[in-house]
Amino acid sequence: MILHHVPGSRSFRVLWLLEELGQEVELRLWSMTDGSLRSPEFLALSPAGRIPALEIDGRAIFESGAIVQYLTERAGRLAPAPGTPERADFLEWVSFAETQANIVQNLNFHHIFLRPAEARSAVMTKLDTKRLEVTMRALEGHLRGRDWLLGDFSGADCMLGFNVEAIFRFVRAERFPALAAYAARVTARPAYQRAVARGGATTIYTEDFYELPQA
Ligand SMILES: N[C@@H](CCC(=O)N[C@@H](CS)C(=O)NCC(=O)O)C(=O)O
């Protein structure tokens, strides 16, 4: 198995899940900034030029949610069986995590990547912050009385747990105690910590919290 990886990116979800499953993987490192994700070699693995891609069983799989579904099904662990009602919950949260990650990605652009600062939009930053809050409110309600998204830990938590490093940099944690407690449970998992040690932490954030721009 070969995981195409950038430290701090969505490939972390796969690396962490493989640690939870106790499966070996080779890492191949790429850069977000040198243009290599648009090379024919990488596009053959992931046609949108996005990380992650996983080489497994004689092919490559792209899209972190698809990889998490494939790996849990293949292992017969950390996900409810296909065709059961609980499977619907699993699939919902896997996709929900990616909906939230896309909002985080927009906020990374608004607060960090867009240069010069005049290229940034205060209106879009506020809109995406509100959209992030909606997802956090939903999780706050869902996680009250539950340790993990499905009750027991599952691959859906590897999808969502990747996001927790970022979300409280844009929306303050105080109003979301159940979600903050979930985040603490996520980062305390030994497999999560092993994945950070092996795959590298994110380096994009220089602030603990990014205030909304004045406009
Ligand atoms: N829905 C995709 C999104 C993948 C994605 O956007 N990955 C980011 C890294 S976290 C990436 O490769 N960005 C490079 C780019 O946008 O050019 C997934 O979950 O795998």
The ligand as an SDF file (V2000), in Angstrom:
LIG
                    3D

 20 19  0  0  0  0  0  0  0  0999 V2000
  -12.7610   15.8000   -1.4760 N   0  0  0  0  0  0  0  0  0  0  0  0
  -11.3370   15.5600   -1.5800 C   0  0  0  0  0  0  0  0  0  0  0  0
  -10.6050   16.8680   -1.3490 C   0  0  0  0  0  0  0  0  0  0  0  0
   -9.1050   16.6940   -1.4970 C   0  0  0  0  0  0  0  0  0  0  0  0
   -8.3550   18.0060   -1.3270 C   0  0  0  0  0  0  0  0  0  0  0  0
   -8.8600   19.1060   -1.6160 O   0  0  0  0  0  0  0  0  0  0  0  0
   -7.1030   17.9050   -0.8730 N   0  0  0  0  0  0  0  0  0  0  0  0
   -6.2780   19.0730   -0.7060 C   0  0  0  0  0  0  0  0  0  0  0  0
   -5.3290   18.8490    0.4650 C   0  0  0  0  0  0  0  0  0  0  0  0
   -6.1580   18.7430    2.0140 S   0  0  0  0  0  0  0  0  0  0  0  0
   -5.4460   19.2660   -1.9600 C   0  0  0  0  0  0  0  0  0  0  0  0
   -4.9550   18.3200   -2.5320 O   0  0  0  0  0  0  0  0  0  0  0  0
   -5.2680   20.5300   -2.3960 N   0  0  0  0  0  0  0  0  0  0  0  0
   -4.4470   20.8190   -3.5070 C   0  0  0  0  0  0  0  0  0  0  0  0
   -5.1180   21.7170   -4.5110 C   0  0  0  0  0  0  0  0  0  0  0  0
   -6.2630   22.1370   -4.2560 O   0  0  0  0  0  0  0  0  0  0  0  0
   -4.4920   21.9870   -5.5140 O   0  0  0  0  0  0  0  0  0  0  0  0
  -10.9330   14.4820   -0.5670 C   0  0  0  0  0  0  0  0  0  0  0  0
  -11.5860   14.3880    0.4750 O   0  0  0  0  0  0  0  0  0  0  0  0
   -9.9820   13.7340   -0.8210 O   0  0  0  0  0  0  0  0  0  0  0  0
  1  2  1  0
  2  3  1  0
  2 18  1  0
  3  4  1  0
  4  5  1  0
  5  6  2  0
  5  7  1  0
  7  8  1  0
  8  9  1  0
  8 11  1  0
  9 10  1  0
 11 12  2  0
 11 13  1  0
 13 14  1  0
 14 15  1  0
 15 16  2  0
 15 17  1  0
 18 19  2  0
 18 20  1  0
M  END
$$$$
